[in-house]
Amino acid sequence: MKVPTKYVNNLTNQEEEKLIEIMKIGESEKERRRAHCILLNYKGYSIDIIADIYDKHRNTISELIDKWEEQKFQALIDEPRSGRPTKLSVSEIQEVKKK
């Protein structure tokens, strides 16, 4: 039995253009990958194919699509996580990013 799949509903031209921009120059690799997943799904690629492309579980891709439908671009950004605060100052972080 074939596993059912879902697809992103109705992207506007502006949303599609913004996703392409994020995919190319997004702040993090995860954000760029998530934008690409949404675009691939919108263009007809199944959850299973996208999961194979990125070596992720199909449920991960399915959850991303669900989150996209609810939150749009906010779904692409990682939520803050708990953990030890950084010891680096803002200027030190910027210096590391330059390298």
N, C-alpha and C positions, 0 to 999 in steps of 0.2 A: 504494500500500500504506500502510495506517495504521501510524503509529509506535506500538509498544506503550508502555504507561504503567504506572506502579506507584503503589501507594497505601500510606499509613501503616497499619500493622497495630495493631488493638486499643489504643485509648487508654482508660485508666481515667477515671472521672469526675474524680478528683483531678488527673490529668495534664491533662485538658481544661480544668479550672478554672484551673490554674496557667498554662497557655498563654494563656488569655484575659487573665489578670492581667498577664502579661509583655507581651502585645500592647498593653495599655492603658498600663502604667506601667513598662515595661522601661527599663533604664539607657541603652541606646543605640538609635538608629533601626534599626540592623542587627539587633539582638536582637529588637526589636518586629516587624520585617518577617519575620524567620525564623520566629518563633512563629506569625504570621498564615499564612505559607505552609504550615506543618505542619497548622494547623487547616483551611485550605481544602482541602488534599489529603485529610485525614481525612473531610471532608464530601462528597467525591466529585469535586472539581474536578481535572481532569487536569493533568499537568505542563505541557503546552503552554498551557493557559489561565492557569495561575499565572504562567508565564514571560511571557505577554502582559501580564498585570496589572501586573507589576513591571518590565517591560522588561528581562528577564534572559534569558540563553540557557537552553534547556531542560536542558542538562547541569548547570548551576548548581543548578537546583531538584532534579534527580535526585540529585546528590551530597549535597544537604542532607537529602533523605529517607533516603538510605543512612546518612549520619552520624547522623541522629536514631535510626534503628533500632539502631545500635551504642552511642551515647553518651547518648541521651535529652537532658536539658536542657543538658548540657555542649556539645552540638552547636550551641546557639544563641549561645554566647559566642565572641568572637574570641580566637584564641590570640595570645600575645605575639609581637611582631615585633621584629626587630633594627632598630637605628637609633640616632640620636644621643639621649642622655638629655635630658630636659627641663631647661631652665634655671630653671623656675618652682618655687617651694617649694610644699608641700602647701597652705599657707594661701592662696597666690596662686592656685592652681588652684581652690580652693573659692570664692574671691572672684569669679573669672571665671564659674564655674558659676551663681552667684547672679544675675548680670546677664543 
